[in-house]
Amino acid sequence: MSRICELTGKGRQVGHNVSHANNKTKKVFLPNLQNVTLISEKLDRSFKFRVSTHGLRSVEHNGGLDNWLLKTSDTKLSSGALKVKRELKKALTAA
């Protein structure tokens, strides 16, 4: 399972550990991913995602999963999130 946030696209970063003697060793910085269940108000369903804590705060700041999916570009979203976004757009056009 890859270490990428399904909603923001945030992934791992590579850098260096730098010692006091200025020795540099490679280090991988991983995002803080959590398994969460987010509820769509317009679809009346819940969806499971693997989201970074930063992404979770962003979803809450934008007013929930529905608003977040409609505002976010498709390139950042995972295939599961894109499927939910398509369902949401279909439900909005039908209503």
N, C-alpha and C positions, 0 to 999 in steps of 0.2 A: 504494500500500500504506500503510495507516494505521500510525501510530506508537504502537501499543498492545500491551502484553504479552498474549499469549494465555492465560497461566495466572493472572496476578494482576489484570489489567485496568488496570494502571498506564499512564497516558497522559501527554501533554504538559501542562506547567504554564506559566502566563503570569505574568510579573513585570516588574520594571523594572531597568535598569542605572542606577545613581545615580552621577553624577560628583561630583568634589570640590566643584563649585559647586552641587550639589544639583539638577542637571538630570536629569530622568527620561526615559528612552527605553524603549519596549516591548522585551521580550526573551522568547523562547520557550525553555523548558528542556525538552529532549527526554530520554526515558529511554534508558539504554544497552541497546539491543536486540541480541541475538545469535541467529543461526540455530543451533539445537542439535538433536541427535537424542537423545531420551530413550527408555530401554528399559523396557517394562512387564514385570515378572517373571511376573505371573499370566497374561498373554496371550501371552508369549514372542514379542513383536513389538517393533519400534522405531518411533517416531513422530517426525516433524520438527515443531518448533515454533519460533516467533519469540518469545523470552523475554528479559525484562530480567535483568540480572545479579543484582538483588535477588531476583527470582522464582526464579532458578536456585539461589541459596543457600537459599531457603525450601523448595524441593523436596528438596534434600539434607538439610536439617535434619529434615524430616518423615519421612525414611526411604524416599524414592524417589517415582516418579511415581504409583504405585498409591495409596499412602497420601495423597498430596497431593490427588489428584482426588476421593477419597472424602470428605475433610474440607472441601473448598472448596465454597462455595455456587455455584449455577448462574449467578447474575447476573454473577459475575466472569469466568467462563470464556468462551472464544470458541466458535464453532460446531464447529470441529474438535476442541477439547478436550471439548466436551459429547458428541460422538459416541464418543470414546474412553471417557468415563466411563460411557455407556450400555452399551457392549460389556463393560466391566469388571464392572458390576453384574450383567449377564446371565451372565457366566462364573462369578461368585461364587455366584449363586443356583442355577446348574446343578450346581455342585460340592458 
